[in-house]
Amino acid sequence: MNLTDLARHVAHVLDQRYPSAPLALRFSSPLELLVAVILSAQCTDERVNAVTPALFARFPAAADLADAEQEHLESLVRSTGFYRNKARLIRACCAELVSRFHGRVPDSLDHLVSLPGVGRKTANMVLGNAFSIPGVAVDTHVARVARRLGLTRSGVADDIERDLCELVPREGWVGFTNRMILFGRDVCRSRSPACASCPLDGPCPRIGVQTAGKSS
């Protein structure tokens, strides 16, 4: 099976497993999603979802977050980990939104990645799920699953994004990303992947998977 056929097969299997391709982070606006993705670094989506309702109730707009006291913001996001840095980045990012974009989250990749705390993964996640603009967001799950399946040989996020974009039709990028994330959490876990019950076990070369103390 060549890489194009493999990617098509993976997309089909994941579409069957996750028909709606839901994003686990809960949000009601591009700003809420942007902040939630920043908070999700080194943190579970469940924990972020537990924090954001109170956060956005207190600071509903970019200007509110930009003007928030550092200590107050830290107290609200403390449980997400690395809370001092995350609070600082959120305030800086929102200050840029206010000064450059009238408090609105831009729908441009170039503009998004120019914001503090926003890389290509975050930008593509926001563009795809808040604006329906196609993009492949390479988080740790997407990177791990793509490498194990042999869809990429790279360990660099930008290279993985490029490889997946070449293999997956543009209109499927957002759904493919969300499904790869769900699959990485549910089945193709970092530790103890469920290879025996994996629907992709047949064509998967299990690259890098630990088996009986050895790497495949």
Protein Blocks (a to p, Z undefined) as FASTA:
>chain_A
ZZklmmmmmmmmmmmmmmnopafbdcfbfklmmmmmmmmgopafklmmmmmmmmmmmmmb
fklmmmpcfklmmmmmmmnopklmmmmmmmmmmmmmmmmnnopacfbfklmmmpghiafk
lmmmmmmmmnopacddddfklmmmmmmnopacbfbfklmmmmmmmmpcfklmmmmmmmmm
mmmmmmmgfbhpafklpcklmmpgogoiagehiaZZ
